[in-house]
Every structure is written in structure tokens, then in C-alpha cells.
């Protein structure tokens, strides 16, 4: 087994998320599209002890880094810093939205190097496994949201309108790369992330995976029929599915962060146990746990 390459002049992509925790099992967090490591700190603020989080900065945020426009290339870069920080597995990886696909590639790379790994995904949807609802069911849902947005514009509810605009951007209905107030580093991260998503072809990786999914669906998601595990059982060994209040964006905002943090703690424990104990050939049926469940 080779050791990670040494490069004294290269900046580390790792940043601590829980600076006051000096002991306990580690996990590595990837935010969504264009997300800085600071957003990972917010997302994991309520993960219970003894877990210690470390955020991974996308290479695009560092000016001295070459551009990487595939998840495979980004994973190759990130794995070096992970292994310098933690010599051996199991490695626990957590990703929100697009960050979940990065976790899959990180786990694949670590597995190739002979290490065990486990993944926790926060609402990472696979639209290829979610067919659209019949037209007669889609139409009233979409009409409701179109009417609601128009009413909000007419009544000048600026706060709500801005929130809905943010949802449209995240769902790729708007062009975030043209926002004039975004920093060049943020724009690079957005552009490289979108290029990576466009080029990505998801294939199976035999590692344990737990999914934390939203209880509610935003309107563009509600137009689809979703399996409990979003289809991840076709690609990994799903060991558990948890639910957290809110939709894709709402579940990681405000008071809902407490609920998702609690789910993260349970999912990490489940994935760690699976990585420690299950042989690679074993697949398990994934139970669904509401946040208030006593299962762990």
C-alpha cells in the first residue's frame, strides 16, 4: 500500500468543523454546488459528540490549484489530504447535494487503495430513478407554484420572493455564475462543479451508505415519484434511510439544522458499524427511520 505523496508547498483542503472537539471519531464533509467549507460548518453544527467533523474545501477555491472539472480528479486531490490526516480507515464521508457524488468518488478511490469507507448522504437525489408523475398529477402541482410565485410578486413579499429565487438557482433554473456579487473563487467552484456533474457517470461502489432525506418536496422534486432510498440501492450497500423535516433547502436551514444534525449522528454510527463489521459481499435491506426514532 503506497503512502500519500508529500508536497510541502501545497495547501491542505481540510478544515476543522468542530474546533473544540479534540477526541472522537472523524468524518469528512463535502458541501453542495459551489459550497465553501464554511457552509459545511453550518450544516454540521448540531452533530452530537463524540463525532468530529472536518470540511473539505473544493480545490477551485484555491488560486494556486489547477482547475479540476471531474469528480474523479477532485477526489484524487482530496484523498491525499484525508490520508495525511487519518492514516487508515474506515473513512467516514458525508456530503450534501452535489457533495454526495464527491463522497462516492472519494470512497471509490479509498477502496482502490485498500481502505474501508462509508458514506452518509444528505438529500442526494438520483433523478434517473425517479420517473415523472402522470401529467394529470403534475399539472396541478406546477400550477399551484406558478400561481403562488406570481401572487408573492404582486404583493411584494420581498423576503419570500428572494427565498424562492434561491431555490430556483439551486435547482439549476437560474445561472448563478453570472451573479455580479459572487467572488471569482465562488464562480470557479460553480463552473467546475457543473462541469463535473455534466461529465459524471455514476457506477456502483461497494461501500455502506446511509441516506438522510427530506420529509417534504419542493415543487420541482414533487413532480417525480421517489423510491425511499432515491435509487441509491442500485449503487451502494444502503444500510439505513433517515428522514428530516423540510425540503431540500429547508432541511439545512434555521431550526431544522438541529434535526438533521441528530440524524447525521445516527447515520454516522450506523455506517461506521457497517464498515467495521460487514463483509463486502453482504447487502442489507434499508429500514426507514423518522428523526424521532430510538433506532441508532
Backbone torsions as a table, in degrees:
resi	resn	phi	psi	omega
1	UNK	NA	126.0	-177.3
2	UNK	-80.7	152.4	176.6
3	UNK	-90.6	154.3	-178.1
4	UNK	-63.3	143.6	-178.5
5	UNK	-65.5	146.4	179.1
6	UNK	-94.8	134.8	175.2
7	UNK	-147.6	95.3	-174.0
8	UNK	-66.6	-20.6	-175.5
9	UNK	-92.3	-3.1	-175.9
10	UNK	-97.2	133.5	-179.6
11	UNK	-71.9	143.4	176.7
12	UNK	-77.1	143.3	177.1
13	UNK	-88.2	-6.6	-175.2
14	UNK	-86.3	136.7	176.0
15	UNK	-136.6	133.0	179.0
16	UNK	-68.0	138.8	178.4
17	UNK	-100.7	-21.9	-180.0
18	UNK	-128.0	80.9	-170.8
19	UNK	-63.8	-24.3	-177.9
20	UNK	-86.8	-5.9	178.7
21	UNK	-99.1	117.7	-176.7
22	UNK	-108.3	-8.9	179.3
23	UNK	-135.8	159.8	178.7
24	UNK	117.8	164.5	-179.2
25	UNK	-66.4	144.1	-176.6
26	UNK	-97.0	151.1	165.6
27	UNK	-137.0	160.2	-174.7
28	UNK	-122.0	126.1	-169.4
29	UNK	-111.4	134.4	174.7
30	UNK	-117.0	121.2	176.3
31	UNK	-75.6	-178.6	-178.2
32	UNK	-81.4	-163.9	-175.4
33	UNK	-53.3	120.4	178.0
34	UNK	70.2	7.5	-176.0
35	UNK	-75.8	131.1	174.8
36	UNK	-80.4	163.0	179.7
37	UNK	-61.1	-23.0	177.1
38	UNK	-63.3	-33.6	177.7
39	UNK	-69.2	-32.5	175.0
40	UNK	-64.8	-34.0	178.4
41	UNK	-65.4	-40.9	177.9
42	UNK	-65.7	-45.1	-176.1
43	UNK	-62.6	-31.9	-174.7
44	UNK	-104.8	15.0	-175.3
45	UNK	-60.4	-28.0	-175.4
46	UNK	-109.7	17.3	172.6
47	UNK	-67.4	126.6	-174.6
48	UNK	-71.2	158.4	171.1
49	UNK	-67.5	153.8	12.2
50	UNK	-92.7	9.3	-174.5
51	UNK	-63.8	137.8	176.0
52	UNK	-119.2	122.3	-177.3
53	UNK	-97.6	145.7	173.2
54	UNK	-131.4	124.6	180.0
55	UNK	-85.7	146.0	176.1
56	UNK	-107.1	120.9	179.1
57	UNK	-80.0	132.9	174.7
58	UNK	-65.6	135.5	-177.0
59	UNK	-54.7	-26.6	-177.9
60	UNK	-61.5	-20.7	-179.6
61	UNK	-77.4	-11.8	-179.1
62	UNK	-104.4	125.0	-175.5
63	UNK	-65.0	-30.8	-176.7
64	UNK	-83.8	2.4	179.0
65	UNK	-92.3	140.9	172.6
66	UNK	-68.5	156.2	179.7
67	UNK	-70.6	133.7	175.8
68	UNK	-124.4	121.9	-172.7
69	UNK	-119.3	19.5	171.9
70	UNK	-133.4	151.4	177.2
71	UNK	-64.5	-33.6	179.7
72	UNK	-62.7	-43.8	-179.9
73	UNK	-67.9	-40.2	178.2
74	UNK	-64.0	-41.7	-179.5
75	UNK	-63.5	-41.2	179.0
76	UNK	-57.0	-39.6	179.1
77	UNK	-72.0	-43.0	-175.0
78	UNK	-70.5	-34.8	-176.9
79	UNK	-59.5	-36.2	179.1
80	UNK	-57.8	-46.2	-178.4
81	UNK	-70.0	-36.2	177.5
82	UNK	-62.5	-44.7	-176.8
83	UNK	-72.5	-28.6	174.0
84	UNK	-67.0	-32.6	-178.9
85	UNK	-81.9	-38.2	-178.4
86	UNK	-131.1	115.2	-169.9
87	UNK	-67.8	-33.5	-176.3
88	UNK	-145.9	164.9	-177.5
89	UNK	-83.5	-176.7	7.4
90	UNK	-76.5	141.0	177.8
91	UNK	-96.1	128.7	-178.9
92	UNK	-105.1	121.1	-174.3
93	UNK	-117.2	137.0	-179.8
94	UNK	-131.7	135.1	-178.9
95	UNK	-142.0	141.2	176.1
96	UNK	-105.4	132.0	176.0
97	UNK	54.5	-123.1	-178.7
98	UNK	-58.9	-30.1	179.1
99	UNK	-59.6	-22.8	177.9
100	UNK	-65.2	-37.5	178.4
101	UNK	-68.4	-34.3	174.2
102	UNK	-61.6	-40.5	179.4
103	UNK	-61.7	-39.2	179.1
104	UNK	-60.4	-45.0	-179.0
105	UNK	-71.1	-34.7	174.6
106	UNK	-62.9	-44.3	178.9
107	UNK	-63.1	-39.7	179.1
108	UNK	-62.4	-44.2	-179.6
109	UNK	-66.2	-43.1	178.7
110	UNK	-63.3	-38.8	178.5
111	UNK	-64.7	-39.7	177.3
112	UNK	-61.5	-30.5	179.8
113	UNK	-84.3	1.8	176.2
114	UNK	92.8	15.6	-178.2
115	UNK	-106.1	154.9	171.7
116	UNK	-85.8	147.6	180.0
117	UNK	-148.6	156.1	175.3
118	UNK	-139.7	154.0	-173.0
119	UNK	-127.1	137.4	168.6
120	UNK	-117.8	122.7	-179.3
121	UNK	-108.1	133.2	176.3
122	UNK	-106.4	101.2	176.6
123	UNK	51.4	54.5	176.0
124	UNK	-98.1	106.1	-171.8
125	UNK	-92.8	144.1	175.5
126	UNK	-113.3	95.2	-174.9
127	UNK	-66.6	-22.9	179.6
128	UNK	-67.6	-15.2	178.7
129	UNK	-111.1	17.9	180.0
130	UNK	-130.0	88.0	-179.4
131	UNK	-64.3	152.9	177.3
132	UNK	-65.8	147.1	172.7
133	UNK	-64.5	158.4	173.6
134	UNK	-55.5	151.0	-173.9
135	UNK	-54.9	-41.0	-175.7
136	UNK	-67.8	-17.7	175.7
137	UNK	-93.7	-30.1	178.3
138	UNK	-71.8	-39.2	-171.9
139	UNK	-58.0	-50.3	-179.0
140	UNK	-65.2	-33.6	178.1
141	UNK	-63.8	-47.3	-178.6
142	UNK	-68.2	-39.3	179.5
143	UNK	-62.1	-39.9	178.5
144	UNK	-58.9	-47.0	-176.7
145	UNK	-71.4	-36.5	176.2
146	UNK	-62.4	-45.1	179.1
147	UNK	-63.7	-41.9	-179.9
148	UNK	-61.7	-42.6	-179.9
149	UNK	-65.3	-39.1	179.5
150	UNK	-66.6	-40.7	178.5
151	UNK	-62.9	-41.1	180.0
152	UNK	-64.9	-36.3	176.3
153	UNK	-68.1	-42.4	-179.0
154	UNK	-63.3	-39.1	-178.6
155	UNK	-88.4	3.4	175.2
156	UNK	57.0	44.5	173.6
157	UNK	-83.0	83.8	-171.1
158	UNK	-61.5	-40.2	-176.7
159	UNK	-64.4	-46.5	179.5
160	UNK	-66.5	-37.6	-179.5
161	UNK	-64.1	-40.0	178.6
162	UNK	-65.2	-39.5	179.9
163	UNK	-63.3	-43.4	178.6
164	UNK	-66.8	-34.7	176.9
165	UNK	-63.9	-38.7	177.9
166	UNK	-64.0	-39.4	178.2
167	UNK	-63.0	-40.9	179.8
168	UNK	-63.4	-38.0	179.7
169	UNK	-65.2	-46.8	-177.8
170	UNK	-62.3	-33.1	-178.6
171	UNK	-85.5	15.1	176.5
172	UNK	65.7	23.9	175.0
173	UNK	-90.9	-7.0	176.4
174	UNK	-130.5	165.6	-178.4
175	UNK	-102.7	97.7	-178.0
176	UNK	-68.6	-25.9	-174.2
177	UNK	-67.6	-15.7	-178.7
178	UNK	-97.2	1.3	179.5
179	UNK	-65.1	121.1	-172.8
180	UNK	-67.5	-23.4	-175.7
181	UNK	-86.7	-3.1	-178.6
182	UNK	-79.8	143.9	179.2
183	UNK	-73.2	157.5	176.6
184	UNK	-57.1	-38.0	179.5
185	UNK	-63.9	-41.3	178.6
186	UNK	-64.1	-42.0	179.0
187	UNK	-63.0	-41.1	176.7
188	UNK	-60.3	-44.2	-178.9
189	UNK	-62.8	-41.1	177.9
190	UNK	-63.8	-48.8	-177.1
191	UNK	-63.4	-45.7	-178.4
192	UNK	-67.5	-37.7	177.8
193	UNK	-64.6	-42.4	178.8
194	UNK	-66.8	-38.8	177.3
195	UNK	-63.4	-40.2	179.6
196	UNK	-65.4	-42.3	178.6
197	UNK	-63.1	-40.3	-178.0
198	UNK	-65.6	-36.1	-176.5
199	UNK	-87.9	-6.6	-169.1
200	UNK	-81.2	138.8	172.9
201	UNK	-126.1	108.8	-175.7
202	UNK	-73.2	128.3	175.9
203	UNK	-129.6	167.1	-173.5
204	UNK	-65.7	141.1	170.4
205	UNK	-135.3	122.6	-170.8
206	UNK	-86.0	77.1	176.7
207	UNK	-135.6	155.9	176.2
208	UNK	-69.7	142.9	-175.8
209	UNK	-140.4	135.5	171.7
210	UNK	-119.3	139.9	-178.7
211	UNK	-113.2	133.0	169.6
212	UNK	-109.4	112.2	-176.0
213	UNK	-113.1	159.0	-178.9
214	UNK	-77.3	150.4	177.3
215	UNK	-79.8	-29.0	-177.8
216	UNK	-112.7	156.6	179.2
217	UNK	-116.1	129.2	169.1
218	UNK	-63.3	160.9	-168.3
219	UNK	-61.0	-36.1	-179.0
220	UNK	-70.3	-26.7	174.7
221	UNK	-81.3	-32.1	-177.5
222	UNK	-69.2	-9.5	177.7
223	UNK	-80.8	-2.4	-177.0
224	UNK	-114.9	161.0	172.4
225	UNK	-99.4	117.4	-172.8
226	UNK	-106.9	127.8	169.4
227	UNK	-69.5	159.3	-176.7
228	UNK	-54.9	-38.9	-177.1
229	UNK	-99.1	15.1	-178.9
230	UNK	60.5	10.2	-179.6
231	UNK	95.6	4.3	-176.2
232	UNK	-69.4	-20.1	178.3
233	UNK	-61.9	-16.9	177.3
234	UNK	-79.7	-12.2	-172.2
235	UNK	-123.6	-19.8	-177.3
236	UNK	-148.3	174.3	-178.7
237	UNK	-90.4	87.5	-175.9
238	UNK	-70.8	120.4	-177.4
239	UNK	-105.7	-9.4	178.3
240	UNK	-176.4	148.1	175.7
241	UNK	-127.0	123.6	178.9
242	UNK	-112.4	155.3	175.8
243	UNK	-118.8	147.9	179.5
244	UNK	-136.8	143.0	-176.4
245	UNK	-59.9	149.7	177.1
246	UNK	101.9	173.1	174.5
247	UNK	-96.7	-165.3	-172.7
248	UNK	-55.2	-42.5	178.4
249	UNK	-88.8	-39.8	-176.0
250	UNK	-64.0	-29.5	-177.2
251	UNK	-69.0	-17.1	-178.9
252	UNK	-117.0	32.8	178.3
253	UNK	-134.2	149.0	170.4
254	UNK	52.3	-136.8	-175.1
255	UNK	-64.7	-19.8	-179.6
256	UNK	-70.2	-16.6	178.5
257	UNK	-62.7	-28.8	177.6
258	UNK	-64.2	-44.5	-178.7
259	UNK	-66.5	-45.4	-177.3
260	UNK	-69.8	-31.6	175.9
261	UNK	-63.1	-40.9	177.3
262	UNK	-63.4	-41.2	178.5
263	UNK	-66.1	-37.0	178.1
264	UNK	-59.9	-43.9	179.5
265	UNK	-60.1	-44.5	179.6
266	UNK	-67.0	-41.2	-179.0
267	UNK	-66.9	-40.2	178.2
268	UNK	-61.1	-43.4	179.8
269	UNK	-63.1	-41.0	-178.5
270	UNK	-66.0	-43.5	-178.9
271	UNK	-68.9	-39.7	178.5
272	UNK	-61.3	-45.3	178.9
273	UNK	-60.8	-40.6	-179.9
274	UNK	-66.4	-41.3	179.9
275	UNK	-65.9	-33.6	-179.7
276	UNK	-74.2	-36.3	-164.3
277	UNK	-112.4	-34.1	-171.8
278	UNK	-82.4	132.2	173.5
279	UNK	-68.1	154.8	-174.6
280	UNK	-56.9	-26.9	-174.8
281	UNK	-81.9	-10.9	-174.0
282	UNK	-83.2	132.8	171.6
283	UNK	-119.8	144.1	-177.8
284	UNK	-122.7	154.0	175.0
285	UNK	-80.6	132.4	-173.3
286	UNK	-87.5	115.7	172.2
287	UNK	-74.7	157.2	177.9
288	UNK	-107.4	124.8	-176.7
289	UNK	-116.6	121.2	168.6
290	UNK	-68.4	161.9	-176.3
291	UNK	-58.9	-35.5	-177.0
292	UNK	-78.9	2.5	-177.2
293	UNK	-68.2	149.4	177.4
294	UNK	-86.5	-2.5	179.3
295	UNK	-68.1	146.8	178.3
296	UNK	-144.2	NA	NA
